[in-house]
Amino acid sequence: MSPRTKSMRCHDWINTLLPEEIVLEIFRRLDSKHTRDACSLVCKRWLSLERLSRTTLRIGASGNPDFFIHLLSSRFPNIKTIHIDERLSISLPSQLGRKRRKSGSSYFKLHSVFQEDMPEAEQFDSYCLSDLGLITLSDQFPALERLSLIWCSNVSSLGLVSLSLKCSLLKSLDLQGCYVGDGGLAAIGRCCKQLQELNLRFCEGLSDVGLVELAEGCSKSLKTLGVAACAKITDKSLVAVGSHCKSLETLSLDSECIHNDGVLAVAKGCPLLKVLKLQCINVTDDALIAVGKYCSSLEALALYSFQRFTDRGLCAIGAGSKKLKNLTLSDCYFLSDQGLGSIATGCKELTHLEVNGCHNIGSVGLEAIGRSCTRLTELALLYCQRIGDNALHEIGKGCKFLEALHLVDCSSIGDDAICSIAKGCTNLKKLHIRRCYEVGNKGIMAIGDNCKSLADLSLRFCDRVGDEALVSIGQCHSLQTLNVSGCHQIGDAGIIAVARGCPDLSYLDVSVLQNLGDMALAELGEGCPALKEIVISHCRQITDVGLSHLVRNCAMLESCHVVYCPGVTAVGIATLVSGCPNIKKVLVEKWKVSERTKRRAGSVISYLCIDL
């Protein structure tokens, strides 16, 4: 090798030729956090540039959020979006923690000493974002545009006032579960004139006073509002929203304190409304009639647990909301085929329909949908005992673009219905069926023969589905997700056919299959190298031998649930955790984990039962 060639091979051409702007743009286009983290370890320049390219931070409850904000603010100066969710647990990286302790950071020392002297209750509070942390966040990230504070119960109006003064460019604010007061919300309304999205779910400290002031202050910008379980927020707030927020496009309400007056005010005052979600037991037909009359731009409507409106309200939606594309009807006991038929007649652009627990809706209404709504792409029927095969026969004939079908506890739907879907909706990509006991091999075989683009199949507790059906599903080479939990007739033959025909399979749930053995796991190891998650709990014939064959070639495996498998011992668990370099979670009985396995991979082991 000549010296010139050797010099060219050793030279860092990327860093020499590419300017910072190009490298930054490359980093911004990386979708995977894992990939971004890997790039930051290449060299000091890439580490610095990758930090500059970051625009989003996610912080959990572990390790003190206040401290994380102080630590991260100096490292990531271009942050636009911050998610703080105290349901999550995100700890300080071990190397960073050691480095900080060794360097003697004054902030870390103060934090540690303070925590050691705290009473236990106050130590618990130290794992929650406080007003001090929110003030620090406001100071360090003045260009912040999106902020989520999920269940940050220690944040009060004091922190929100600071946020409003320092982060005037804020466009989205999620305060779910925060006990903030009216003063803080009013300050947001006065200072954050660009606010477009606001979520106030479970904000028990708020009343009409704060929301009315916010509606007045953000009247030109507010587009999305969510209110749930706020007992002090009433129709008065919605009247203010209807009067001032003419640009409102999305409204989600879940409250017993909201009545017709509030919804009527929004319907009349917000002509651009596109999405409306209601779970308000005191709202009646009159409100829905107003929505149908005034909200001609409505595209999505979700009605949950409605007991005080009838087909009259739904008929008004069908007559007025011609652009409706997404409709969810859940536990609406007084709706019938007449109301759904009106939707079919008036809303030709419907693409998504969910009917859940509406016991008076039968086949006739859904048949009308099949004949009229030819653009339907997703259909979900849950606990619909009166909807039978004829309804899905019409869907199969008329809805050629259907891509997703969900069926749960629909006792009158059987193989003939599934065959009609398979033959008419050949673009089907997702099929979920649970506890539909009339569906068997015939229907699922038709899916395998006709729906070659199927990527997601779930057949939970379908007792009549067996190996013959899965042999046909093996023809769906694009299949990535398969759940056949509780299908007792499925054994090795069916899973082997899937393993040989579906190389892209990444998720598999075969729990509670008593006839499944080691041969199937061996074939999965050979044929499904992309497998990342597998659930094999309650499979009594699986042993350590099957596990060893599975992990031999499934190098991408990240999660394995293997509880109540009497043939699997501590040896099999040790093989599993040592043979899978990417393993992140193994769910197993505690007594099956040896001390050596605990030492080597204790962080990835989750136990079914924890000693109390």
DRENLUMVEX-798485 format. One record per atom (N, C-alpha, C, O): residue in one letter; z negated, x negated, y negated. Coordinates in steps of 0.2 Angstrom, whole numbers, plus 5000, padded with zeros to 4 digits. Atoms other than C-alpha are relative to their C-alpha. Example, Ala and Ser with C-alpha at 12.3 -4.5 7.8 and 13.67 -1.06 7.14 Angstrom:
! DRENLUMVEX-798485
a500049965006a496149385022a500049964994a499749914995s500150045006s496449325005s499750044995s499650014989
! end
This chain:
! DRENLUMVEX-798485
m500049965006m500050005000m500049964994m499649914993s500050045006s500549934983s499450014996s499150074996p500549985005p499249914969p500150064996p499750094994r499849955004r500250034959r499850075003r499550125000t500149934997t500150174972t499350015001t499050075000k500750005000k498350134975k499650034994k499250074994s500349985006s497950154957s500250074998s499750104996m499949935001m498850314956m499650055004m499450105001r500449964996r497950384970r499250014998r498950064998c500750005002c496250344963c499950034993c499350044991h500149975007h496650404945h499950075000h500150115004d500149935001d495950564939d500550034996d500350044990w499449985004w497550644934w499850074996w500050094991i500249935003i496750824931i499749994994i499850024989n500450015006n495450764919n500449974994n500349974988t499750045005t496650644910t500650054997t500750044991l499449975002l498150764908l499850074997l500250104993l500149935002l497350944906l499550004994l499049974995p500549995006p496550984889p499550055002p499550095007e500549964998e494951074889e500250085000e499950115004e499849935000e495751244884e500350025007e500250085009i499749984994i496751244900i499550005006i499550055010v500650004995v495251204911v499650064999v499450095004l500449945001l494251334903l500350065002l500050115005e499749944998e495551464906e500150015007e500050065010i500050004993i495651414924i499450035003i499350075007f500649984998f493851434926f499950084999f499550115003r500149935002r493851604917r500450055005r500250115006r499649964996r495151664930r499750005007r500050035012l500350004994l494051624945l499550065001l499150074998d500449944999d493351784953d499449995003d498950035002s500550014996s492151714965s499449954996s499649904994k500550045002k490451654959k499949935004k499749885001h500150064995h490351534974h500549954998h500449894998t499450055002t492051454968t499849974994t499949914993r500250035007r491451434950r499449955001r499449904998d500550054999d489851354956d500249935003d500049885002a499850064997a490751234967a500449964995a500449904996c499650045005c491951184953c499549964995c499749914993s500550035005s490451144942s499749945003s499449904999l500350064996l489851014955l500549945000l500349895003v499550054999v491450914954v499949944996v499949884998c500250065004c491050804939c499650034994c499650094993k500449985005k490050814923k500450044995k500250094992r499649965005r491550874912r500150075003r500150114999w499949944997w491851014924w499450044999w499450104998l500649965000l490051064924l499950024993l499750084992s500049985007s490051064905s500550064998s500350114995l499549955001l491651164904l499950075003l500050125001e500149944997e491151284917e499450044997e499550114997r500549975004r489551324907r500350044994r500150094993l499749975006l490651364892l500450065002l500550104998s499649954998s491751474902s499650075002s499950125003r500449954998r490351584908r499950054994r499750044989t500149955005t490251754899t499450055003t499350104999t500449964997t489051844911t499449975003t499549925007l500650034996l487251814917l499650065003l499650125001r500449954996r486251914930r499349975001r499249915004i500750025000i484351894930i499650055004i499650115002g500549964997g483051964942g499350004998g499249974993a500750005002a481251994943a499649945002a499049934999s500450064997s480651834952s500149944996s500749934994g500050075004g480251674942g499950014993g500149974989n500149985007n479851764926n500750004996n500949954994p499449995004p481351834916p500049974993p500549944991d500150035006d480651774900d500249935000d500649904996f499950074999f480751594906f500749995001f501049944999f499350014999f482451614913f500550014994f500949974993i499649995007i483151674896i499949944996i500449914993h500150065004h482351524887h500449945003h500749905000l499750064996l483051404901l500850014999l501149964998l499349994999l484851484902l500350004993l500949984992s499750005007s485151504883s500349944998s500949944994s499750065002s485451324880s500649975004s501049935002r499550024995r486651304895r500650044999r501150025001f499449955000f487751454893f500150034993f499850094992p500049985007p488151474874p500550064999p500450094994n499549955001n489651604876n499950065004n500350105005i500249944996i488751744885i500150064996i499950074991k499949945003k489351914881k499750065004k499550115001t500349954996t488552014895t499449975004t499449925007i500650024997i486752004902i499850065004i499750125001h500349954996h486152104917h499349985002h499249935005i500750024997i484252104920i499750065004i499650125001d500149954995d483752204935d499349985003d499449945008e500650024997e481952204940e499950035007e499350025010r500049994993r482352274957r500349955004r500249945010l499750064997l483252114961l499449945000l499049954997s500550065000s482351954966s500549935000s500849925005i499650065001i483251794959i499549954998i499349954992s500550065001s482151634960s500449944997s501049944998l499850065003l482351474951l500349965005l499949945010p499850054995p483451354960p499549945001p499349924997s500550054999s482351224969s500149944997s499649914994q499850065003q483251074962q499850004993q499549964990l500149995008l483151144944l499250004999l499049984994g500749995001g481351194947g499649935000g499249914996r500350074999r480851014953r500249964994r499749924992k499850045005k481850934939k499550024994k499349984990r500449985006r480851044926r499349975000r499049954995r500750024999r479151004933r500049924999r499549904996k500150085001k479550814934k500149984993k499849934991s499950025007s480250814916s499450024996s499449994990g500649985004g478650894910g500250054994g500050044988s499849955005s479551034900s499450034997s499050065001s500549975003s478351094887s499950085001s499450115002y499949934998y478951274890y499750015007y499450065008f500249984994f478751264908f499249985002f498950025005k500850014999k476951184907k499650054997k499250085001l500349955003l476451314895l500050065005l499550105006h499949944996h477151454907h499549995006h499250045008s500350014993s476351374923s499250004998s498950045002v500850005001v474551344915v499850074998v499350105000f500249945002f474551514907f500050055006f499650095007q500049964994q475051594924q499449995005q499150045008e500650024996e473651504933e499450034998e499050055002d500649975003d472351574922d500050074999d499550104997m499949935001m472951754922m499650045006m499550015011p500249964994p472151894932p500650025004p501150025001e499449984996e473151964946e500550054997e501150044998a499649955003a473752114937a500549974994a501149994994e499650035005e474352014922e500549955003e501149945000q499550054997q475251884934q500650055002q501150035002f499449964998f476252034940f500450024994f501050024995d499649995007d476752074922d500449944998d500949954995s499650065002s477351894920s500750005004s501149965002y499349994996y478751944933y500450054997y500950075000c499649955003c479352074921c500249984993c499949944990l499750025007l480452054905l499550034995l499450094996s500449975005s479352074890s500350004993s500949984993d499750005006d479652104872d500249934997d500649924994l499950065002l479451924869l500749975003l501049934999g499450024997g480851884881g500650034997g501150004996l499549975003l481952014873l500149984993l500749974991i499950035007i481651944856i500349935001i500849914997t499650074999t482151764863t500750025002t501249984999l499449994998l483651844871l500450024993l501050004993s499749985006s484151924854s500149944995s500749934992d499950065004d483951754845d500549965003d500949934999q499650054996q484851654858q500850025001q501249985002f499349974998f486351774861f500250054995f500350114996p499849955006p486851854844p500750035001p500850084998a499349974999a488651884850a500050055006a500550075009l500149954994l487951994865l500450064999l500350094994e499749935001e489052144868e499850055005e499850115004r500249964994r488352214885r499449985002r499349925004l500750024998l486552224890l499750055004l499750115003s500349954996s485752304905s499349985001s499249925003l500750024999l483852314906l499850065005l499550115003i500249954995i483552404923i499349995002i499149945005w500750004998w481752454926w499649944997w499149925000c500450055004c481152334913c499450034997c499550054991s500549955002s479552434911s499549974994s499250014991n500450035005n478652304899n500450004993n500149984988v499650005006v480052324886v499850064996v499850114999s500249945005s479552434871s500550004994s500949964994s499649995007s480252484854s500049934996s500549924993l500150065004l479652314847l500649955002l501049934998g499550044998g480952224858g500750034998g501149994996l499349975002l482352344854l500150004993l500749994991v499950015007v482052334836v500349934998v500849924994s499750075001s482352144837s500749995002s501149964999l499350004997l483852174848l500550034995l501150004994s499549965005s484652294835s500149954994s500749964991l499950045006l484352174821l500449935001l500849914997k499750064999k485052014829k500750015004k501149975003c499449994996c486452084841c500350064998c500450115001s499749945003s487352204830s500750015003s501050075001l499449994997l488952184840l500050035007l500550045010l500249964993l488152274855l500550065001l500550104997k499549944999k489452394863k499750045006k499950105007s500349974995s488452434879s499349995001s499149935001l500750014999l486652464882l499750055006l499850115005d500249964994d485852524899d499249995000d498949935001l500750005001l483952564897l499750045006l499150065005q500349964995q483652644914q499349975002q499249925004g500750014998g481852654918g499649964995g499049944997c500450045005c481252564902c499650054996c499850114994y500549965004y479752644893y500149994993y499649974990v499950025007v480452624876v499950074996v499950124999g500249945004g480052744861g500650024996g501149984995d499549985005d481052834848d500249954995d500749954992g499950055006g480852694835g500549955002g500949934998g499650054997g481752574846g500750035000g501249994998l499349975000l483252694849l500350014993l500950014992a499749985007a483352744831a500249934997a500749934993a499850075003a483452554826a500749985003a501149964999i499350024997i484952534838i500550044997i501050024995g499549965003g485752684830g500249974993g500749984990r499950025007r485552614812r500449935000r500749924995c499850075001c486052434816c500649985005c501149945003c499550024996c487252434831c500650055000c500650105004k499549955002k488752524824k500650005005k501050055004q499450004995q489952474838q499850025007q500250025012l500349984994l488852544852l500550065003l500650115000q499549964997q490052634864q499750045007q499850095008e500349984994e488952654880e499350005000e499049954998l500749995000l487152714882l499850045006l500050095007n500349974994n486152744898n499350014999n498949964998l500749985001l484452834896l499750035006l499350085005r500349974994r484052874914r499349985001r499149925000f500750024999f482152884917f499749974994f499249934996c500450025006c481652844899c499550054998c499750094994e500549955001e480152944899e499750004993e499450054991g500350015007g479552884882g500450034994g500250034989l499549985005l481052954873l500050074998l499850115003s500049935001s481153124864s500750014995s501149974994d499449985004d482453214853d500049964994d500649954991v500050045006v481953114838v500449945000v500849934996g499650064999g482652954844g500750015001g501149974998l499349994998l484253014852l500450044994l500950024993v499649975005v484653124837v500249954994v500749954992e499950055005e484452974825e500649955003e501049934999l499550054997l485552864837l500750045000l501250014998a499449965000a486853004838a500350004993a500949994992e499850005007e486953004819e500249934998e500749924994g499850075002g487052814817g500649975004g501049945001c499450024996c488352784831c500550055001c500850065006s499649944999s489352944828s500749985001s501150025004k499250015000k491052854826k500149965007k500749955009s499850044995s490852734841s499850025007s500150015012l500349994994l489852814855l500550045004l500850095002k499549974995k490952864870k499750025007k500050065010t500449994994t489752864885t499350014999t499049974996l500749995001l488052944886l499850035007l500050075010g500349984994g486952964901g499250024999g498949974997v500749985001v485253064901v499850035006v500150075009a500349974994a484153094916a499349995000a499049944998a500750004999a482353134919a499749984994a499249944994c500350015006c481953124901c499750074997c500150114994a500349935001a480753274899a500050024993a499950084991k500149985007k480653264880k500750014996k500750024991i499350005003i482553264877i500350075002i500350095008t499849934999t483153444875t500750024997t501149974995d499449985002d484653544869d500149974992d500749964990k500050025007k484253484851k500449935000k500849924995s499750075000s484853304855s500850015002s501249984998l499349994998l486453374863l500450034994l501050024993v499749975005v486753484848v500249944995v500849954991a499950055005a486653324837a500649965003a501149944999v499550044997v487853234849v500750044999v501250014997g499449965001g489153374848g500250004993g500850014991s499950005007s488953374829s500349944997s500749944993h499950065003h489153194826h500549955004h500949925001c499650054996c489953104841c500750035002c500750055008k499349974998k491753164841k500449965004k500949985007s499650044995s492353014851s499750005007s500049965011l500350004993l491253054866l500550025006l500950075005e499549984995e492253044882e499650015007e499950045011t500449994994t490853034896t499350024999t499049994995l500749975000l489253134898l499850015006l500150055010s500449994994s488053134912s499350024999s498949994995l500749965001l486553254912l499750025006l500050055011d500449984994d485153274925d499350024997d498949974996s500749985003s483753374917s499950075001s500450115001e500249934999e482853534919e499950034993e499850094992c500149985007c482653534900c500650024996c500650044990i499449995003i484453554896i500250075002i500250095008h499749934999h485153734894h500750014998h501049964996n499349995002n486753814889n500249984993n500749954992d499950015007d486553784870d500349925000d500749914996g499850075000g486653594873g500749985002g501149954999v499350014997v488253594884v500550034996v501050014995l499549965004l489053724873l500249964994l500749954992a499950045006a488853614858a500449945001a500849924997v499650054998v489553464867v500750025001v501249994999a499349974999a491053564873a500450014994a501050004994k499749985006k491453624856k500149944995k500649944992g499950065005g491153464846g500349945003g500449904999c499750064997c491853334858c500650015004c500650025010p499449984997p493653374861p500349955005p500849965008l499750064996l494053204869l499649995007l499849945010l500450004994l492753234883l500549995006l500950045008k499650014994k493553164899k499650015007k499850035012v500450004994v492053154912v499450034998v499050024993l500649965000l490653274914l499650015006l499950035011k500449994993k489253264927k499450044998k499050024993l500649955001l487953404927l499650015006l499850035011q500549984995q486353424937q499450034996q498950004995c500549975005c485453544926c500050075003c500450115002i500149944996i484753694935i500050064995i500150124997n500049945005n484653804919n500750014996n500750044991v499349995003v486553784914v500350065005v500350065011t499749944996t487553944919t500750004998t501049954996d499349995001d489354004919d500249994993d500849974991d499850005007d489354024900d500249924998d500749914994a499950075002a489253834898a500749975003a501149944999l499450034997l490653794910l500750044997l501250014997i499549965004i491753934902i500249964994i500849964992a499950045006a491553834886a500449945001a500849924998v499750064999v492053674894v500750015002v501249975000g499349984999g493653754901g500450024994g501050004994k499749985006k494053824884k500149954996k500749944993y500050055006y493753674873y500249935003y500549894999c500050074998c493853524884c500749995004c500749985010s499350004997s495753514888s500249935003s500649925007s499950074998s495653324891s499649985006s499649935008l500550014995l494353344905l500449975006l500950005009e499750034994e494853224920e499550005006e499850005012a500550004995a493253224930a499450044999a499150044994l500549965001l491953354933l499650005007l499850005012a500450004994a490453344945a499450044998a499150044993l500549955000l489253484948l499550005005l499750005011y500550014995y487653454957y499450055000y499250074995s500649964999s486353574964s500050064995s499550084992f500049945005f486953724953f499950065004f500250085009q500249944997q486153884958q500150064995q499950124997r500049955005r486553984942r500750014997r500850054992f499349985002f488453994941f500450015006f500249995011t499549974995t489854074951t500749974999t500849934995d499350015001d491654074953d500350014993d500849984991r499849995006r491854134936r500049944995r500549934992g499950065004g491453964928g500549955003g500849924999l499550044998l492553874940l500750024999l501249984998c499449985002c493953984937c500249984993c500849974991a499950025007a493753944918a500349935000a500749914996i499850074999i493953764923i500749995002i501149954999g499350004997g495553794933g500550024994g501050004994a499549975005a496253894918a500149954994a500649954991g500050045007g495853774904g500149925001g500449894997s500050074999s495653594911s500649985005s500549965010k499450014996k497453564917k500049925002k500449915007k500050074999k497153374917k499549975005k499449915007l500550024995l495753374930l500349965006l500749995009k499850054994k495953234943k499450005005k499649985011n500650014996n494153224950n499550055000n499350074995l500549945000l493053364956l499549995006l499749985011t500650004995t491353354965t499650064999t499450084994l500449945000l490453514970l499549995005l499649985011s500650024995s488753474978s499550065000s499250074994d500549954999d487553614984d500150054995d499650074992c499949955005c488353744973c500150065005c500750085007y500149954995y487853894984y500450064999y500650105003f499749945001f488754034975f500749994998f501150044996l499350015001l490453954974l500450025007l500150025012s499749984994s491754024986s500749985000s500949944995d499250025000d493654004991d500350024993d500849994991q499749985006q494054104975q500049954995q500549934991g500150065006g493353964963g500549945002g500849924998l499650064998l494253824973l500750025000l501149974998g499349985000g495853924974g500250004992g500849984991s499850005007s495853934955s500149934998s500549914994i499950075001i495653744954i500749985003i501049944999a499350024997a497153724966a500650034995a501150004995t499549975004t498153844955t500149974993t500749964991g499950035007g497753764938g500049934999g500249904994c500150075000c497353584942c500549965004c500249945010k499550034995k498953514950k499949935000k500249905005e500150075000e498453334945e499449985004e499349925004l500650024997l496953334956l500149955005l500649955009t499950054995t496753174966t499449995004t499549965010h500650014996h494953164972h499650075000h499550104995l500449944999l493953314979l499449995005l499649965010e500550014996e492253314986e499650075000e499450104995v500349944999v491453474993v499449995005v499549975011n500650024996n489653444999n499550065000n499250084995g500649954999g488453585006g500250064996g499750104995c499849945004c489453724997c500150055006c500750065008h499949974993h489153845012h500550074999h500750095005n499549945000n490253995005n500749984999n501150024999i499350025001i491853885003i500249995007i499949955011g499850004993g492853905019g500749975000g500949934995s499350034999s494653855025s500550034994s500949994992v499549975004v495553975013v500149964993v500649944991g500050045006g495053874997g500349935001g500749914997l499750074998l495553705005l500750015001l501149965000e499349994999e497153775011e500450014994e501049984993a499650005007a497653814993a500049934997a500549924994i500050075003i497153634988i500649975003i501049935000g499550034996g498353575002g500750024997g501249984997r499449975002r499753684996r500249984993r500849974991s499850005007s499653654977s499849934997s500249904993c500250065003c498753484974c500349945004c500049915008t499750054995t500053364982t499949934998t500149885002r500250075001r499353214973r499449985002r499149925001l500650024997l497753214982l500049945004l500449935008t500050064997t497253044987t499349995004t499349955009e500650014996e495453064993e499650075000e499650114996l500349934999l494553215001l499349985004l499349955009a500750004997a492653225006a499850075001a499750114997l500349944998l491953365016l499449995003l499449965009l500650014997l490153365019l499650065001l499550104997y500449944998y489153495028y500350064998y500050114996c499649955001c490553615027c500150045007c500650025010q500049974994q490253725042q500650055001q500850075006r499549955000r491553855037r500749984999r501250025000i499350025000i493053745035i500249975006i499949935010g499750024993g494153725050g500649975000g500849944995d499450044999d495653645057d500650034996d501049984993n499549975004n496853765047n500049964993n500649954990a500050035006a496253685031a500349935000a500749924995l499750075000l496653505036l500750005002l501149955001h499349994999h498253565043h500450004994h501049974993e499650005006e498853615026e499949944996e500449924992i500050065004i498153455018i500549955003i500849915000g499650054997g499153355031g500750024998g501249974997k499349985001k500753455027k500149994992k500749974991g499950015007g500553445008g499849944996g500149934991c500350065004c499553295003c500249935003c499849905007k499750064997k500653145008k499749944998k499849895001f500350065003f499753024997f499349995002f499049944999l500750014998l498053045005l499949945003l500249915008e500250074998e497252875007e499350005003e499149955007a500650004998a495452925011a499750075002a499850114998l500349944998l494553055021l499349995003l499249955007h500750004998h492653085023h499850075003h499950125000l500249944996l492053215036l499349995002l499249945006v500750014997v490153235039v499750075002v499850124998d500349944998d489353375049d500550064999d500250114997c499549945001c490953485049c500150025007c500650005011s500049984993s490653575066s500750045002s500850045008s499449964998s492253675065s500749964999s501249995000i499450055001i493453525062i500149965007i499649935009g500050034994g494153455078g500749965000g500949944995d499450044999d495653355086d500650024996d501049984994d499349985003d497053465080d500049994992d500549974990a500050015007a496453445062a500249924998a500649914994i499950075001i496453255063i500749985002i501049934999c499350014998c498153255072c500450024994c500949984993s499649985006s498853345057s500049954994s500549944991i500150055005i498153225045i500449935002i500749904998a499750064998a498753075055a500850005000a501149964997k499349995000k500553145056k500350014993k500849994991g499849985007g500653205038g499849954995g500149944990c500250055005c499653065029c500049935003c499549905004t499950074997t500352905036t499749944996t499749894998n500350065004n499652805021n499350005000n499049964996l500749995000l497852845026l499749925001l500049895006k500350075000k496852685023k499250005002k499049955004k500750004999k495052745025k499850075003k500050125001l500249944996l494352875038l499349995002l499149955006h500749994998h492452915039h499950065003h500050115000i500249944996i491853035052i499349995003i499249945006r500750004997r490053075056r499850065002r499850114999r500249944997r489353195068r500450065000r500250124998c499549954999c490953295070c500150015007c500649975009y500050014993y490653335088y500750035003y500750025009e499449974998e492353425090e500649955000e501149965003v499550055001v493353265086v499949955006v499349925007g500050054994g493753155101g500649955000g500949944995n499550054999n495053035108n500750024997n501049984994k499349985001k496553145105k500149994992k500749964990g499950015007g496353145086g500049934997g500449914993i500050075002i495852965084i500649965003i500949914999m499450044998m497352905095m500650024996m501049984994a499549985005a498453005083a500049954994a500549934991i500150045006i497752905069i500249935001i500649904997g499850074998g498052735078g500850005001g501149954999d499350004999d499852785082d500450014993d501049994993n499649985006n500352845064n499749974994n500249964990c500350035007c499152765051c500049935001c499449905002k500050074999k499652585052k499749964994k499549904995s500350035006s498852545035s499350015000s498949994995l500749994999l497152595041l499649944999l499749895003a500450065001a495852465034a499350025001a498949975002d500749995000d494152555035d499950075005d500250125003l500149954996l493652665050l499350015002l499049965004s500749984998s491952745053s500050065004s500250115002l500149944995l491552855068l499350005003l499249985008r500750004998r489752875068r499750065004r499850125002f500349954996f488952975082f500550065002f500350125001c499549964997c490553055088c500049995007c500449955010d500150014993d490153085106d500650005004d500649985010r499449994996r491853125112r500549954999r501149955002v499650065002v492652965105v499849945005v499349925006g500250054995g492852835119g500549944999g500949934994d499650065000d493852675124d500750024998d501149984995e499349985001e495552765124e500250004993e500749984991a499849995007a495452805106a500049934996a500449914992l500050065003l494952625101l500649955002l500849914999v499450034998v496352555111v500650014996v501049974994s499549985005s497552655100s499949974993s500349954990i500150035007i496652595084i500149925000i500249894995g499850075000g496952415090g500749994997g500949934996q499350015003q498752445083q500050004993q500549984990c500150005007c498052455066c499849934998c499249914997h500150085001h498252265062h499749994993h499449934992s500350025007s497552285044s499350025000s499050024995l500749975000l495852355050l499549944998l499649895001q500550055002q494452265041q499350025001q498849985002t500749984999t492952375043t500050055006t500450105006l500149964995l492452465059l499350025002l498949975003n500749974998n490852575063n500150055005n500350105004v500049954995v490752655079v499350015003v499250025009s500750004998s488852665080s499850075003s500050125000g500249944997g488152795092g500650045004g500550095006c499549974996c489852835100c499949975008c500249925010h500250034994h489152815118h500549995005h500449955010q499550014995q490752825127q500449944999q500849925003i499650065002i491452665119i499649945004i499049935004g500250064996g491252505130g500449944998g500749944993d499650075001d492052335132d500750014999d501049984994a499350005000a493752395134a500350024993a500849994990g499849985007g493852485117g499949944995g500449934991i500250065005i493052335107i500549945001i500749914997i499650054999i494152215116i500750014997i501049964995a499349985003a495752305111a500049994992a500549964990v500050025007v495152295093v500049934998v500349914994a500050075001a494752115094a500649975001a500849924997r499450034999r496452075100r500550024995r501049994994g499549975004g497352185088g499950004993g500350014988c500249995007c496352175072c499749934998c499149934997p500250075001p496251985067p499650004993p499249954992d500350005006d495652035049d499350035000d499050044994l500649974999l494152125055l499449964997l499349904999s500550045004s492652075043s499350035001s498850005000y500649974999y491352205047y500050055006y500550085007l500049964993l490852285064l499350025001l498849985001d500649974998d489452405068d500150035007d500450085008v500049974993v489252435087v499350025003v499250025009s500749984998s487452485087s500050065004s500450115004v500249944996v486752605100v500650015005v500750075007l499549994995l488252575112l499749975007l499749915008q500350024994q487452565129q500549975005q500249935010n499550034996n489052515138n500349944998n500849915001l499750065003l489452365127l499749945003l499149935003g500350064997g489252195135g500349934997g500649934992d499850075003d489552005133d500749995000d501049954995m499250015000m491452015137m500350024993m500749994991a499749985006a491752115121a499849954994a500249934990l500250055006l490751985110l500449945001l500649914996a499650064999a491751845118a500750014997a501049974994e499449985002e493351935114e500050004992e500549984989l500150005007l492751965096l500049934997l500349914992g500050075002g492351775094g500749975000g500949934996e499350034999e494151735100e500550034995e500950004992g499449975004g495151865090g499850024993g500350044989c500249975007c494151905074c499649944996c499049944995p500350065003p493851735065p499750024993p499349984990a500349985007a493551825048a499450045000a499250064995l500649964999l492051925055l499549974995l499349914996k500650025004k490651915042k499450045001k498850015001e500649964998e489452055047e500150045006e500650075008i500049964993i489052125064i499350035001i498850005000v500649964998v487752255069v500050025008v500550065010i500049994993i487352255088i499350025002i499250015008s500749984998s485652325088s500050065005s500550105005h500049954994h485152435103h500550005005h500750055008c499550014995c486452365114c499749965006c499649905005r500450024995r485552345130r500349955005r500049915008q499750054995q486852245140q500249934997q500549895000i499850075003i487152105127i499549955001i498949975001t500550054999t486351945131t500249934996t500649934992d499950065003d486251765125d500749975001d501049944996v499450024999v487851725133v500550034995v501049994993g499549975004g488851845123g499949984993g500449974989l500150035006l488051785107l500349934999l500649924994s499750075001s488551605110s500750005000s501049964996h499350005000h490351655113h500250034993h500750014990l499849985006l490351755097l499949954994l500449954990v500150055005v489651615086v500549945000v500549904995r499650064999r490751485093r500650004995r500849944993n499450005004n492251535083n500050044994n500450044989c500049965006c491651655070c499649964995c499049974993a500450045005a491151525057a499950034994a499450004990m500149975006m491251645043m499450055000m499250084995l500549954999l489851755050l499449994995l499149934995e500550005005e488551795037e499450045001e498850034999s500649954998s487451935044s500150035007s500650055009c500049974993c486951995061c499350035001c498850015000h500649964998h485752135066h500050005007h500550035011v500050004992v485152115084v499350025002v499049985006v500749974998v483552215086v500150055006v500650085007y500049964994y483152305102y500549995005y500950035008c499650024995c484252205113c499649965005c499549905004p500450044995p483252155128p500249945003p499949905005g499750064996g484452035135g500149944995g500349894997v500050065005v484351925119v499349974999v498950014998t500650045000t483051795119t499949964994t500449954990a500150055005a482351665107a500649955000a500849924995v499450054999v483751545114v500650034996v500949994993g499549975003g485051665108g500050004993g500549994989i500150005007i484351685091i500149934997i500449924992a499950075003a484251495089a500749985000a500949944996t499350014999t486051485095t500450034994t500850004991l499749965005l486551615082l499949964993l500449954989v500250035006v485651525067v500349934999v500549914994s499750075001s486251355071s500749995001s501049944999g499250004999g488051395076g500450034994g501050024994c499749965006c488451495060c499849964994c499349984991p500250045006p488551375045p499950054994p499650034989n500149965006n488651525033n499650065001n499550104997i500449954999i487351635040i499550014995i499249964992k500549985005k486251725027k499550055002k498950054999k500549954998k485351865036k500150015008k500650025011v500149984993v484751885054v499550055001v498950035000l500649954999l483752045058l499950005007l500350025012v500250014993v482752025074v499350025000v498950014995e500750004999e481052055081e499749944999e499949885001k500450065001k479751935076k499949955006k499949895005w500250044994w479251875093w500649975003w500549925008k499450034997k481051825097k500249934996k500649904998v499850065004v481051685084v499549945001v498949955000s500450064998s480351515090s499849974993s500149974988e500350045006e479351405078e500549954998e500649944992r499550055002r480751275078r500650044996r500850014991t499549965004t482051415072t499750024994t500150024989k500349995006k480751465059k500149944995k500249954989r499950065005r480751285052r500749994998r500849974992r499450025001r482551265053r500450054995r500850044991a499649955004a483151435046a499650064998a499850124999g500549955002g481651535041g500250054994g500150114994s499849965006s482451595025s500550055001s500650104998v499549964998v483851685034v499850065005v500150105006i500249964995i482751775046i499650064997i499250054993s500349945002s482251955043s499750045006s500050045011y500449974994y480952045054y500050085000y500050114994l500049935000l481052225060l499350024998l499350074995c500749985002c479152235059c499649944997c499749895000i500450055003i477952135048i499350015001i499150075001d500849994999d476152105053d499750024994d499849994988l500449985006l475052195041l499349975000l498949984996
! end
